Amino acid sequence: MLTKEAVFDRIFVNTGFDKLDYMEGNNVFHFISPFTFYMAAIFWGALYYFILKKNYHQLIYARVNSKQKALKIIRGPYVYNIALFVTTYIMSIILFIHFSSDLDYIDQIQMIKQSSFLAISSVLICVGITLLIFHIYLKYSEVITLLVAFISIILLFVIDLNWHTTNIVFIGDDSYFIGGAVIGIILILIAHLILKNAKYETE
């Protein structure tokens, strides 16, 4: 009999395909839901600088007379937007499972803990990727920027499926998503380093 955790596993993908009957094996269609989630979170975080025309970049830089301040204004409140999107999405899934399903919990506290750390690691990863593609956006077009985001998510999926000791983006034995949090922090640090040292047209 299915449980509420099974529904959560199907939405966010539990990598124990062979051990869990309800996952129905390693099906490529399982990954549509988490891919859409991460892509939407990144797009929502990048939306502010996507809709700001590049013609205004030079004007912003001239007004603040500082590259770092100009870049901060251009990329907008991306951290807040991503955190809001991720939290709202995961909370809505949890509430939907809790109130609309007649299924039982195996361990409700464990599920809440797992979803909380999933949210934290997802925010860190999406913030890191959004910062990295911001560097791409300043040099290239929006299409190339989104393509890089697309490829980045695919790479994280592949790494997670082959890294069995911890979890990055999928559900597994690591309820704390240590791998996801570490990779997210590394992406953020790398992105900040690139943005600090790179040359842009705003200069």
N, C-alpha and C positions, 0 to 999 in steps of 0.2 A: 504494500500500500504506500502511495506517495505521501510525502510530508511537505510541510511548508519550506523546509530547507531544500527540498528537491526542486521546487519552483524557482527559488533563488539561484540554485546551481545551474538551472537551464538558462536563466536570463544572463547571468554573468560568466557562465561556463566553468564547470568543474573539470579539471584536467584528468580526473580518475575515470576516463572513458571505459576502460576495461573492467573496472570494479563496480560501477554503478549501472544497473540495468536501465534506469530511467534516462540516462544520457544517450542511450542508443548508439554507442560507438563513437568513433572519431569522425563526425560528420561536419563537412565544411560549412554547412548552413548554421551550425551552432555559433559561429564567430561573427555573424552579421550583427547580432544585438550588441555585443561589447565593442565591435568596431564602430558602429554607428554612435554609440555613447561617447567614446574617446574622440572621434572626429568632430562630433557636435560640440563637445566641451572646448576643444581647441579652436574651432571656428568661432564660437561665442566669445572666447577670450581675445581672438584676433580681430573681431568684427569692428572694433573702434578704429584701428588703424587701417583696416580695409576700406572703410567708407570715407576716410579722410584722404582727399586728393593729394597726390605728391607735390602738386604745385604750391601747397601751403607749407611744406616742410621748410623751405628757405625762409619764408616769412616768420615762422615760429622760431627758427634759429636766430634770426636777426633781432627778434624782440628779447629773447632771453640771453643771447650772446654766450651760450654754453652748450656744447654738444650733448653732454649727459642730461642736462635739464630739458633740452629740446627733444631728445629721444624719449625721455620719460613722459613728456606731454603727448608726443605722437602715438606712443603705444597705449596710452590711456589706462583705465582701471582694470587691467586684464586679470590680475590676481583675484580681485573681488568678483569679477564676472565669472571666472572659472569656478571659484569656490562656491558661489551661489548656485551655479548650474549643477555641479556635481552633487552637492548636498541635497538640492531639491529633487534631482532625479533619483538618487538612491533612497531618500526618505519616502518618496512617492511609491517606489517599488515595495519597500518594506511595509508601508501602510496598506497598500493594495493586497499584498499577500496576507497580512494580518487580519484584515476586515472582510475580504471578499472570498476567502477560501474556507471550506469546511475541513480542510486537512489539519492534522495535529503537528505540533512542534516536537522535535527530538530534544533540543536544548535551545530555548529561546534566548537565553543570555549569551550563549556562544554565537548565535546568529547575529545578535546586535553588536557584539564585539567584532566579529568578522566584517560586518558591513561598515562599521566605524573606521576600522583601519584600512579597508578598501577605499573609503572616501578620502582619507588622508593621503594615501599613496597615489591615488588617481589625480588629486589636486596637484601634488608635487610633480608628477610626470607631465601633466597637461601644461602646467606653468613653465616647466623646462622646455618642452617642445615649442610652446607659443613664443618663448623668448628666442629660441634658435631660429624659428622660421621668420621672426621679425627681422633678423639680420638678412635672411634671404630676400624678404619682401623689399627691403631698402635698396637692394641691388637689382632685383629682377621683378617679374610680374606676379600678380596674384595667383595666376594659374600654376606657375612653377612653385610658388610658396605652398599652395595646397597639395601639390604633388609630393613635395618633400615631407609634409605632414603625413600624407598617406603612406609613404614608404617607411617613415619612422615608426608608425603604429604597427605596420606589418612586421618590421624587424623585432619590435618588442614582443609581438605575439610568438614569433619563431623562437626567440631566446627563452621565453617563459615555458614554451612547450618542451624545450630541451634541457632546461635547468630545473632539475627535480628536487633540489634541496630547499628552495624558497619560492615564493610567489611574487610575480611582478604585476600582472594585470588580471590573471585568472584566479579562480577559487582552487584551493588545494589544502595541503596539510599545514602550511604556514599561515595561521590566522592573523598574524601581525603584519603581513606583507612587507617584511623587512627588505627584500630585494627590490620591490617597487619603490619604497621610500628612499633607499640608497641611490638607485638609478635616477630618481627624480631630483634629488639634491645634487648629484653629479651633473646632470643636464643643466640645472639652474646655474651652477658655478661656472661651467664651461661657457654658457651663453653670456653671462655677465662679463667674463674675461674677453670674449670675442667682441662684444659691444663696446667695451672700454677701449680696446686697442685698434679697432677697425676704422678705416676712413670712409666717410660717406659724402654724398653730394651736399648735405646740409652745411658742410664746412666750406 
